Amino acid sequence: MNTLHQKPPHFLFWRSLFFTVLQPGMVAGIIPWWIAGHHTSTIQLSSFNAVQLAGLLLLLAGIVVTVHCIIRFAVDGRGTLSPVDPTKKLVIAGLYKYSRNPMYIGVMLMLTGECMIAPVSGLIIYTTAIFTGFNLFIVFYEEPRLLKDFGDSYAQYCKKVRRWL
């Protein structure tokens, strides 16, 4: 039975899909494609070199990691990846047992793979800026908010699991 505070599961699916397209879809998809622009139009899978093939594997691994994290947020946390629609419960299962930020790792894997596929200087600068921005956001916004929201359980989690790897 739904109450005012409990939305049906399909509502959470649509919110998650929206924020997936909006956030990692823009950061690791649309913007890098726009930056790489003309370079990507000439790339053909049949002519990939070893570095580009490795980049493709990183890109695919990043997609898998990111999708896994989004599902964990919805199923375990009953929320989305967006800070404006955060999880209601602390997510510590799946890849979150090994890193406090596997979703950011997934996005960085995608961006690194894209840099290897289309080594455009603007894309490399963008990827570096995104990683720096992720670090600043995590340290100065996300971790303090999670500590406030989840208290001692988050503090204990931080003692057991590293920020990155």
C-alpha positions, 0 to 999 in steps of 0.5 A: 500500500502506498502512502504519501511518503512511499512511492511505487517501485516504478516511480523509483525506476523512472527517477533513477533513469532520469538522473542516470541520463542527466548525470553520468550520461552527460558527464561520461557520454554527451560532453566527451562526445562533444569534446572529441567531436570530429575525431570520433566520427572517423573511428571504426572498431575494425581499425582499433589499435591495442590502446583503443581496444583497452580503452573500449574494455575500460569504457565497458567496465565503467558502464557495468560498474556504474549500472551496478551502483545505480541498481544498488542505490535503488534496491538497497538505498531506495533512492537515486544517484543524485544528491537532490534525490539521495538514498534513504539507507546507507548502501554498503553492499556489492561494490560498496564493500570495496570502495565508498565511491565505486560509481565515481570509479565507474565514470572515471573508467568510462572517461579514461577509456574514452581518452584511450579511444579518442586521445584528444587533448581537450578530453584528457583535460576534461577527464582530469578536471572531472576527477578533481571535481569528484574529489572536491565534491566527495570531501567537502559535500558528500562525506559531510552530508552522509555523516550527518544523515547516517551518523555512526554507521557511516563513520564505521563504514569509513573506517572499514572501506577506503574512499577509492580503492 
